[in-house]
Amino acid sequence: MALAAPGRRPGEPRRVAYLYILPALLVFGLFVLVPLARTAQFSLYEWNGLGASTWAGLSNYRDLFTEPQLRGAFVHALVLVVFYAVVPVLLGLLLAAAMSRAVLRGMGFFRVVLFLPQVIPMVVVAIAWRQIYEPNGPLNDLLRFVGLDSLARPWLGDYTWALPSVGIVGTWVGTGLCLVLFLAGMSRIPRELYEAARLDGAGPLREFRAITLPSLRGELAVALTLTVIAALKTFDLVYVMTSGGPGTETTVPSYQVYNNAFLLGRVGIATALAVVLTLVVFVATVLINRVGERGQR
Amino acid sequence: MTLPIRRTRTALGAVAAIALLFAGCAPGDDGDDTEAGDAPTAGDVATDPSELGDITLTVWDQEVREGQTEQIEALNAAFEEAYPNITIERVARSTDDLRTTLRLALSGDDAPDVVQSNNGRPEMGQYVASGLLTPLDGYAEAYGWFDRFPESVRALASYSEDGANYGEGNLYGLPQMGEIVGLYYNKTKLAALGLEPPQTTEDFEAALQAAQAAGEVPIQFGNSEPWAGIHEFGFIQNQFSDAETIRNLGFGRPGSSWTSDDNVAAAQATRDWVDAGYFVDGFNGVSYDSAWQAFAQGTGVFFVGGTWLVADLTSAMGDEVGFVLPPAGASGQHLVTGGISIPWAIPANSDAKEAAAAYIDFITSSDAMTAVTEAGNLPVIEADQQTTTGLQSEVFAAWAQAGQEDLVVPYLDYATETFYDTITVAVQNLMAGQSDPQQFLETLEAEYTAATGS
């Protein structure tokens, strides 16, 4: 039995605790805090990544709002939030509600199939979908086969449809995750609650609104946090499927960070963009969790 | 779930402390400025690599297409056999991947010894300006490169020491292959239409019409990796504008204008050809590789492409494919975009520069030019001394004609550090009808005038 230091109640924090977390703190500092601080510092300079740099103050940040291409990237990210987060959560809820009510044979199988997109590396997903969207790919073949020739188009080369096309892949990937989360949440809701509700004469919709939805608040917050972050920092899908094109229709902040830092040699702009993106993700996460917590009280 | 205030404060303090660590240390200012001033003079270059001791030579290249890999691997093996004291460590990447990783690699202390660095202001020009590449003039004198490589070839890899002027000054790279973006055509299909390879823009437009009437795809094209658009628009511009104009615009030199009548005509023709349906449907959604593969499999009468596809297309199509210079339009000349393949350069931070120079000399020697030819490619010099058949001989003839008549004009993205981004987006917009020719040209003109101050 270790002796408690005099005058200290057991369980009270002691300085020595810092020693225990030191290794983790060092790694965290070295690989997260230091790069973050460096990034923030770079964003105040005009630098091509090679030679000397010049102090630029906040002008890089101003450019983010004045250059239409950079501003556009954030608008596209917001559109993607709908496809990556809003739609998957709604679809996930609907599917989960349906699946938990019906007694389905081979339930495990369906769950696995719907979750599968989560497991496949994004680059593989992107390449597969790029093939599907090709002008003579399966999607257009299907449309032509059923006589909808007028709908067939080069999906990823179309100025109107390229961004939604990328977004739908996000929906396809995200829905499985939401579904599995919600199913797990629903399985914890006591059956008695539903029985009581039914005795009181509640229909399926009422049941869903009064019992299922409030009980899933925690899962909803988690699902939204994960999918919104995924939407805001999308890179791989855009990089592989469209390179930001056609024109600049599918550029997103992460892609612009890469493009500016490694291709255009505008490291200042790229890092400013990265800082803003980090802040946006941070604020979005805090907001979602606040809303999630408030309901629990 | 809020953090106790004390802990938040500690975290903030830590961030502040880290920030302080960097105060006064601006990015890019590492204190070890290895200026490119340590360039050798001819006298003290050791041209016998076997006397250099044991060396590991790190080489970054992008020779990954069929024919290119083959020849570079053969040359590497021959080099190692000739000089057993030198071991080559080859890092092969696609052009795009090399482009993104080179920037970091060059500025690091542990830089590779030989790299392929794309010519033009967006890449090599920036590296030269930052003192990251070694001027090769001393080696060039020692190895006789000035005699073997004509001025026109060397100019494409020459910059002033501050990187401001392109096309003159020190030599910073040596290419292995020549490169022109010409017109591939499907011989069977063109013969079925009863046509000869087009010599003039009029011929070409007539051929496109005939192909379309026969239910063929006139021009196969894929622009989802948007750099292909630079080649496609260049191909059209070459038929409307004169060499002087295109060179000024391409090299980023003052004296010309994107909004001149000839360029307006070129942009208008591009739009008209799209509207007429001469390009394959949905080209903005087709990748470059899918496009030439579709052409190889018989979809499309014409394909605008570079000589880097010779080996691939020969093995896919055999005698069915032909190659000619772009048709002559208003200028009356068969101007052709191109010049040299991505040149081989020596980073300033290399620790084995002499061995690197010996390696570059080896892979550009006369024997190497033969090896390049045998692997199906176009050697940058001494092409007339090689024996070739089929598609390759047509390409060699076009290259020879381009050299004799001074027809080669630069890639348009060479112009400024960010012109690659500007023109790829602009061409996609133009060809998709998102911008009209006037807007297209004004976008390019704005960046050109801002950079050249004209």
Interface residues (C-beta under 8 A of the other chain):
Chain A: G29 L33 V34 L36 A37 R38 A40 Q41 F42 Y45 W47 N48 G49 L50 G51 A52 S53 W55 R130 Y133 E134 P135 R153 P154 W155 L156 G157 D158 Y159 T242 S243 G245 P246 G247 T248 Y258 N259 F262 L263 L264 G265 R266 V267 N289 E293
Chain B: M1 A14 V15 I18 A19 L21 F22 A26 P27 G28 D29 R99 T100 R103 L104 L106 S107 P122 Q126 Y127 A129 S130 G131 L132 N223 S224 E225 P226 V280 D281 G282 F283 N284 G285 V286 S287 S290 E417 T418 Y420 D421 T424 V425 Q428 N429 A432 Q434
